[in-house]
Amino acid sequence: MATPLEGDNALQEVPIKFAQNAEKTMFSGFRTDDNVLSQGTFKGFVGRDTMIPGVTNHMNVDVKNTDGSSSSREYDVYLPVGYDGKKPLPVLFVLHGVVDGNGKGLMEAETGMNNIADARQKAGDGFMVVYPVAGMKDFPNSGGLTKVQDWNSPGAGLTETNPSYDDVDYFKAMVNALKNNGSIKVDADRMYLSGFSSGGEFSRHLRASMPHTFAGVASVHGTRLGTEANTLPGDHAVDISIVSNYDDMLPATGGRGLMTLPFSKIANSRPLEQAPRAAADNGCTGLPTVSRQGNFLVTEYRGGQCNGYPVKEFFLDGDWRAGKLGSLLGRGATGPAQHAWDGTGQGGWPIVGDKNRSIDTSQLVVDELFKYKRSQEGALFRRQF
């Protein structure tokens, strides 16, 4: 009696050369870049949730919304070249600000974070980069005619909240998906948040809304609105904020800036309150130290003051041109930061968003955050998302 794999049902023997070409076709079908084939680090079947090193992996996750519906949400993941799926990797989430589309691709290009992940992997301490993307919302006062991507949660985001869904649920689903993905391993004690502009503000809301999850947060030209979620007692994390005296979108002095008049919530913007609030969250004692470090005036609560988790504000307080008028007329590559993710990456725009290319924001964020692990005192309080 023939078995299912005998006779007419037998699997055909496939020549090795054909199998290799089929594998390449299969990789290309799931990923637009098949350079991974030359790396020799990944072997095996490429399924829907399989992540491949050295390319941008376009992922989806199902999210249950507050109105009872479900949504399939996108996010991108970059694994460093040479990662073999065995060693647990730290995770850095990079959140975009208010944009008119492709927020995740924009941050990948502007930050150059993939290159840093590759360099650290080569040195033995790589990490994965996750680029989430916010949903489309009405631009304030546009009558629904203009849409933007911005983060959505009660108490957070720079545009008005849509009550039908909460992006905190989206991040919970992403964290779960990463931890349960069979092609990677996540170092759950080294997960970090970083965000630009609205993404910086939302990162702080996430850190409090998902207690004992993240070891650190970095806000780049972000702010506080005073409506974000409150952290739980004992939930400590390293905290970095980068602000500028010449940011005319989210001025360091607070309130609205150039181009932000339509955003009513930005009237409550207070970038310089990020560090004092973080110090209170970390239970910091004593006064901070203030020092000049290169382009920055750094205000620092050291780890010994803050239950082991420092709080630092990096303030760009000068300009190579004289005064406000100079900052509007032109910047040049070394003027101290307008509203942009400063560094050598792509992006930036004239007048309000020229990048200072003498400052490597991405390297600074990684260097400051990755020295710290999540406090083990929160292990008993880990939430299952």
Secondary structure as GFF3:
##gff-version 3
##sequence-region A 1 385
A	DSSP	three_ten_helix	7	9	.	.	.	ID=ss1
A	DSSP	alpha_helix	16	30	.	.	.	ID=ss2
A	DSSP	three_ten_helix	35	38	.	.	.	ID=ss3
A	DSSP	beta_strand	56	64	.	.	.	ID=ss4
A	DSSP	beta_strand	70	78	.	.	.	ID=ss5
A	DSSP	beta_strand	89	95	.	.	.	ID=ss6
A	DSSP	alpha_helix	103	111	.	.	.	ID=ss7
A	DSSP	alpha_helix	113	122	.	.	.	ID=ss8
A	DSSP	beta_strand	128	132	.	.	.	ID=ss9
A	DSSP	beta_strand	136	138	.	.	.	ID=ss10
A	DSSP	beta_strand	147	149	.	.	.	ID=ss11
A	DSSP	alpha_helix	167	179	.	.	.	ID=ss12
A	DSSP	beta_strand	186	196	.	.	.	ID=ss13
A	DSSP	alpha_helix	198	209	.	.	.	ID=ss14
A	DSSP	beta_strand	216	220	.	.	.	ID=ss15
A	DSSP	beta_strand	238	244	.	.	.	ID=ss16
A	DSSP	three_ten_helix	264	268	.	.	.	ID=ss17
A	DSSP	three_ten_helix	271	273	.	.	.	ID=ss18
A	DSSP	alpha_helix	274	281	.	.	.	ID=ss19
A	DSSP	beta_strand	289	293	.	.	.	ID=ss20
A	DSSP	beta_strand	296	301	.	.	.	ID=ss21
A	DSSP	three_ten_helix	303	305	.	.	.	ID=ss22
A	DSSP	beta_strand	311	316	.	.	.	ID=ss23
A	DSSP	alpha_helix	323	329	.	.	.	ID=ss24
A	DSSP	alpha_helix	361	369	.	.	.	ID=ss25
A	DSSP	three_ten_helix	376	381	.	.	.	ID=ss26
###
